[in-house]
C-alpha cells in the first residue's frame, strides 16, 4: 500500500514539473491540464479507497444464549416381585377381562361363604377371581390380606367358579400359590381353602 502511494505521489510531481517546465523550451504536453487534474483526482481517490479497504472491519462479539442444560430422566425403579396381583394361569387366556376388572360391590345370585386359612408364617396377599355364568355374566376379582396363621370368611360372594391366588410380597421369602384353574362353589356348604407355601387346597 505504501509503495503504491509513493508511486502515485511521484507520478503527480512528475506531471506537475513537466507541466510547469524546467526553464527550457516547453515540450508539447500530451495531456491537457484538465486531464492531468482528473488523473490526479482519480489516483488520489484510488489510494483512499484502497486504504479504507485495508482497514479491518469490526467483528461483533459472540452472543451467548441461556440454553438450559439437558435434564436427566430417572429410570423407573424395579418393582419387587409379588407386589402386583398375579395373573391367572394360561387356562384363563391372556384376553380374559376378569384379570384386570374388580368385582362390583353388589353381586346377583345365591350367596356363598368362603373361608380362607393362612397356614403360613407370612402375611399373604390373596386375590379371588370369580367367573359367574348365572343369573348374569359377571367376572372380576377382589383382594384381601391375611395375617400369619389367621383366617378370613367371605360372605359377600355368590355361586360361581373361583380361581384363588396367594403370595408373600416379601422378596426375601417370596412364594406364590394357586388352587389351579378354578373351583366351582355353590351354596350347599361353606367352601374352605387352606393356603400353604406350596399350594392352595380345598378342605
PLY file of the C-alpha trace (Angstrom):
ply
format ascii 1.0
element vertex 203
property float x
property float y
property float z
element edge 202
property int vertex1
property int vertex2
end_header
0.00 0.00 0.00
2.84 2.45 0.87
4.62 1.52 -2.33
1.52 2.40 -4.35
1.12 5.75 -2.53
4.70 6.76 -3.21
4.26 5.85 -6.85
1.09 7.97 -7.09
2.81 10.99 -5.49
5.82 10.54 -7.76
3.51 10.49 -10.76
1.77 13.66 -9.60
5.07 15.53 -9.06
6.40 14.37 -12.40
3.32 15.61 -14.15
3.42 18.95 -12.35
7.10 19.51 -13.13
6.62 18.58 -16.73
3.61 20.88 -16.91
5.46 23.88 -15.45
8.66 23.23 -17.36
12.27 23.45 -16.18
13.10 26.74 -17.94
13.85 25.44 -21.41
11.64 25.13 -24.39
8.34 23.84 -23.18
7.52 20.48 -24.55
4.18 19.92 -26.07
2.09 18.35 -23.36
0.46 15.14 -24.28
-2.33 15.74 -21.78
-4.37 18.82 -21.16
-4.41 20.49 -17.74
-7.97 19.21 -17.13
-6.96 15.65 -17.98
-3.98 15.86 -15.64
-6.21 17.17 -12.86
-8.70 14.35 -13.43
-5.86 11.80 -13.36
-4.54 13.19 -10.07
-8.03 13.13 -8.53
-8.65 9.55 -9.68
-5.28 8.42 -8.33
-5.94 10.14 -5.00
-9.38 8.54 -4.69
-7.90 5.13 -5.58
-5.35 5.47 -2.76
-8.09 6.47 -0.31
-10.36 3.61 -1.40
-7.61 1.02 -1.08
-6.63 2.39 2.33
-10.20 2.10 3.54
-10.48 -1.44 2.15
-7.40 -2.46 4.11
-8.92 -1.37 7.44
-10.23 -4.46 9.24
-13.94 -4.50 9.91
-15.13 -4.68 13.48
-16.38 -8.18 14.30
-19.27 -8.20 16.78
-18.58 -10.21 19.90
-20.22 -13.64 20.01
-23.60 -13.77 21.67
-24.35 -16.42 24.25
-27.83 -17.78 24.77
-29.05 -19.23 28.01
-29.55 -22.76 26.75
-30.85 -24.97 29.58
-28.79 -28.00 30.42
-30.33 -31.36 29.49
-32.43 -32.86 32.22
-31.70 -36.33 33.49
-34.77 -38.57 33.48
-34.50 -41.15 36.25
-35.08 -44.74 35.30
-38.13 -46.37 36.88
-37.25 -48.34 39.96
-37.78 -52.08 39.67
-40.98 -53.38 41.23
-40.37 -56.09 43.81
-41.74 -59.46 42.87
-45.22 -60.25 44.08
-46.43 -56.69 44.61
-48.92 -56.83 41.73
-51.95 -59.09 41.57
-50.85 -62.35 39.95
-52.01 -63.23 36.50
-54.16 -66.36 36.31
-52.72 -69.37 34.54
-52.90 -69.98 30.83
-56.35 -71.63 31.05
-57.93 -68.22 31.62
-56.41 -66.76 28.44
-54.47 -63.53 28.01
-57.59 -61.60 26.93
-59.65 -62.61 29.98
-61.42 -59.43 31.20
-61.56 -60.85 34.74
-57.82 -60.33 35.16
-57.95 -56.53 35.31
-61.51 -55.93 36.49
-62.66 -55.62 40.08
-65.94 -57.17 41.13
-68.82 -54.79 41.83
-69.85 -54.28 45.44
-73.19 -56.00 44.89
-73.45 -59.36 43.14
-76.61 -61.11 41.94
-77.02 -64.79 42.65
-77.15 -67.26 45.52
-74.75 -66.16 48.26
-71.93 -68.45 49.37
-69.46 -68.49 52.24
-65.76 -68.96 51.53
-63.20 -69.40 54.27
-59.51 -68.75 53.56
-56.98 -70.14 56.07
-53.41 -68.82 56.06
-51.34 -71.66 57.49
-48.04 -69.96 56.66
-45.87 -67.77 58.87
-46.09 -64.83 56.48
-48.69 -62.17 55.86
-50.11 -63.15 52.50
-51.94 -61.19 49.84
-54.89 -63.04 48.33
-56.80 -62.42 45.13
-60.09 -64.21 44.47
-61.27 -64.28 40.83
-64.91 -65.04 40.02
-66.29 -66.33 36.73
-70.05 -66.27 37.20
-72.36 -67.51 34.47
-75.79 -67.31 36.11
-78.01 -65.42 36.64
-75.83 -62.84 34.85
-72.35 -62.93 33.39
-70.05 -61.29 35.93
-66.32 -61.68 36.35
-63.55 -59.92 38.19
-61.51 -60.09 41.38
-61.31 -58.93 44.97
-58.14 -58.63 47.01
-57.53 -59.43 50.68
-54.68 -59.61 53.19
-54.43 -62.41 55.75
-52.10 -62.32 58.74
-49.92 -65.38 59.60
-51.91 -68.34 60.99
-55.17 -66.40 60.60
-58.38 -66.88 58.58
-60.98 -64.71 56.90
-64.57 -65.58 55.93
-66.07 -64.05 52.80
-69.87 -63.62 52.96
-70.38 -61.23 50.04
-69.71 -63.62 47.16
-72.14 -65.70 45.09
-72.19 -69.09 43.40
-69.65 -69.42 40.65
-66.22 -70.76 39.78
-63.27 -69.18 41.59
-59.55 -69.03 40.99
-57.59 -68.08 44.09
-54.04 -66.75 44.18
-51.99 -66.11 47.30
-48.43 -64.80 47.61
-45.97 -63.44 50.10
-44.93 -59.94 48.94
-41.73 -60.05 51.00
-38.94 -60.55 48.42
-36.74 -62.31 50.98
-39.31 -65.09 51.48
-41.39 -64.80 48.34
-43.79 -67.52 47.20
-46.93 -67.68 45.07
-49.58 -70.42 45.06
-52.96 -71.05 43.42
-55.83 -73.51 43.61
-55.48 -74.32 39.91
-57.74 -73.41 37.01
-60.85 -72.81 39.14
-63.04 -74.30 41.83
-66.80 -74.05 41.47
-68.58 -73.14 44.70
-72.29 -73.45 45.47
-74.41 -72.59 48.50
-74.64 -76.14 49.84
-71.67 -75.97 52.21
-69.09 -73.36 53.15
-66.03 -73.65 50.91
-62.78 -73.81 52.87
-59.38 -73.20 51.26
-56.11 -73.80 53.08
-53.15 -71.68 51.95
-49.63 -73.07 52.37
-46.28 -72.12 50.86
-46.69 -74.84 48.21
-50.40 -74.88 47.30
-53.99 -73.85 47.99
-56.15 -76.88 48.74
-59.88 -77.07 49.26
-60.71 -78.66 52.65
0 1
1 2
2 3
3 4
4 5
5 6
6 7
7 8
8 9
9 10
10 11
11 12
12 13
13 14
14 15
15 16
16 17
17 18
18 19
19 20
20 21
21 22
22 23
23 24
24 25
25 26
26 27
27 28
28 29
29 30
30 31
31 32
32 33
33 34
34 35
35 36
36 37
37 38
38 39
39 40
40 41
41 42
42 43
43 44
44 45
45 46
46 47
47 48
48 49
49 50
50 51
51 52
52 53
53 54
54 55
55 56
56 57
57 58
58 59
59 60
60 61
61 62
62 63
63 64
64 65
65 66
66 67
67 68
68 69
69 70
70 71
71 72
72 73
73 74
74 75
75 76
76 77
77 78
78 79
79 80
80 81
81 82
82 83
83 84
84 85
85 86
86 87
87 88
88 89
89 90
90 91
91 92
92 93
93 94
94 95
95 96
96 97
97 98
98 99
99 100
100 101
101 102
102 103
103 104
104 105
105 106
106 107
107 108
108 109
109 110
110 111
111 112
112 113
113 114
114 115
115 116
116 117
117 118
118 119
119 120
120 121
121 122
122 123
123 124
124 125
125 126
126 127
127 128
128 129
129 130
130 131
131 132
132 133
133 134
134 135
135 136
136 137
137 138
138 139
139 140
140 141
141 142
142 143
143 144
144 145
145 146
146 147
147 148
148 149
149 150
150 151
151 152
152 153
153 154
154 155
155 156
156 157
157 158
158 159
159 160
160 161
161 162
162 163
163 164
164 165
165 166
166 167
167 168
168 169
169 170
170 171
171 172
172 173
173 174
174 175
175 176
176 177
177 178
178 179
179 180
180 181
181 182
182 183
183 184
184 185
185 186
186 187
187 188
188 189
189 190
190 191
191 192
192 193
193 194
194 195
195 196
196 197
197 198
198 199
199 200
200 201
201 202
